[in-house]
Amino acid sequence: MKRMIVLSSVALSTMLLLSGCLVIGNRGVPGNGSGTVGQQLIDLQKAHSTGVITDAEYQTLKAKALGNK
């Protein structure tokens, strides 16, 4: 049981670390002005649907990407 908890913790930590590296290495934070508007919206939708960003963050970044600051 203890081993399963340790392995799960290591796996979760690794996934979180790698997902952060992918965002930083890819195009930065979704909605920060990089890429086309369409690509920004796709990235934002993916981040929102996977739980990386909250509903409020999604709406704020979406409005920013669309120019509704």
Beta strands, then each sheet from edge to edge (+ up, - down):
end
